[in-house]
Amino acid sequence: MAQQAITLKIAGKSYSLNIESEKEEIYRLAEREVNTYLAQIKRNNFKNWTDQDYLSMAALKFAIANADMRQSREVGSEELRQLERISTEIDSYLNTLGE
């Protein structure tokens, strides 16, 4: 996979990264999402909050969303396994009817 150098700007600071070329779009989308969320929470003007506080809250938001998505996927996987078991049982039952 080809590597590519890109620069992302988050909270006004530039970060140079080497990434897989085909992943540039996802990195750019993530950059926009982080900066958009930071702008939203900064509009609340929390007293005595530093940029680190705002970045910490952004990191927490995205970590919660990630954990929630992983948990939902696990639940979906269990439901899929149950459906597969039911399908197997139905196939087995239908096969016994044909005998």
C-alpha positions as CSV (number, residue, x, y, z in Angstrom):
1,M,0.0,0.0,0.0
2,A,1.3,3.4,-1.0
3,Q,2.1,5.9,1.7
4,Q,1.3,9.6,1.5
5,A,2.3,12.6,3.6
6,I,-0.6,14.8,4.7
7,T,-1.0,17.6,7.2
8,L,-4.1,17.8,9.4
9,K,-5.0,20.9,11.4
10,I,-6.8,20.2,14.6
11,A,-7.6,23.0,17.1
12,G,-5.4,25.4,15.2
13,K,-2.3,23.1,15.3
14,S,-0.9,21.3,12.3
15,Y,0.1,17.7,12.4
16,S,2.1,16.0,9.7
17,L,1.3,12.3,9.2
18,N,2.3,9.5,6.8
19,I,-0.8,7.5,6.0
20,E,-2.0,4.9,3.5
21,S,-3.1,6.9,0.4
22,E,-6.5,5.2,0.2
23,K,-7.3,6.4,3.8
24,E,-6.8,10.1,3.2
25,E,-10.5,10.7,2.8
26,I,-11.3,9.2,6.2
27,Y,-8.5,11.2,7.9
28,R,-9.9,14.4,6.3
29,L,-13.4,13.6,7.5
30,A,-12.1,12.9,11.0
31,E,-10.3,16.2,11.0
32,R,-13.5,18.1,10.1
33,E,-15.5,16.2,12.7
34,V,-13.1,17.0,15.5
35,N,-12.8,20.6,14.6
36,T,-16.6,21.0,14.2
37,Y,-17.2,19.4,17.6
38,L,-14.6,21.6,19.2
39,A,-16.2,24.7,17.7
40,Q,-19.6,23.5,19.1
41,I,-18.4,23.0,22.7
42,K,-16.3,26.2,22.7
43,R,-19.5,28.2,22.0
44,N,-20.6,27.1,25.5
45,N,-17.8,29.3,26.9
46,F,-17.2,27.1,30.0
47,K,-15.4,29.2,32.6
48,N,-11.7,28.4,33.2
49,W,-11.6,25.8,30.5
50,T,-8.4,25.5,28.5
51,D,-7.9,24.2,25.0
52,Q,-6.8,20.9,26.7
53,D,-10.2,20.7,28.5
54,Y,-12.1,21.2,25.2
55,L,-9.9,18.6,23.5
56,S,-10.4,16.2,26.4
57,M,-14.2,16.5,26.0
58,A,-13.9,16.0,22.3
59,A,-11.8,12.8,22.8
60,L,-14.4,11.6,25.4
61,K,-17.3,12.2,22.9
62,F,-15.6,10.2,20.2
63,A,-14.5,7.4,22.6
64,I,-18.1,7.1,23.8
65,A,-19.4,6.9,20.3
66,N,-16.8,4.3,19.4
67,A,-17.6,2.2,22.5
68,D,-21.3,2.5,21.8
69,M,-20.8,1.4,18.1
70,R,-18.6,-1.6,19.2
71,Q,-21.3,-2.6,21.8
72,S,-24.0,-2.3,19.2
73,R,-22.0,-4.4,16.8
74,E,-21.6,-7.1,19.4
75,V,-25.3,-7.2,20.1
76,G,-25.9,-7.4,16.4
77,S,-23.5,-10.3,16.1
78,E,-25.3,-12.2,18.9
79,E,-28.6,-11.6,17.2
80,L,-27.1,-12.9,13.9
81,R,-25.9,-16.1,15.6
82,Q,-29.4,-16.6,17.1
83,L,-30.9,-16.2,13.6
84,E,-28.4,-18.7,12.2
85,R,-29.3,-21.2,14.9
86,I,-33.0,-20.8,14.2
87,S,-32.4,-21.2,10.5
88,T,-30.5,-24.4,11.1
89,E,-33.3,-25.7,13.3
90,I,-35.9,-24.9,10.7
91,D,-33.8,-26.6,8.0
92,S,-33.5,-29.6,10.2
93,Y,-37.2,-29.7,10.9
94,L,-38.1,-29.3,7.2
95,N,-35.7,-32.1,6.3
96,T,-37.4,-34.5,8.8
97,L,-40.7,-33.7,7.2
98,G,-39.5,-34.7,3.8
99,E,-38.3,-38.2,5.0
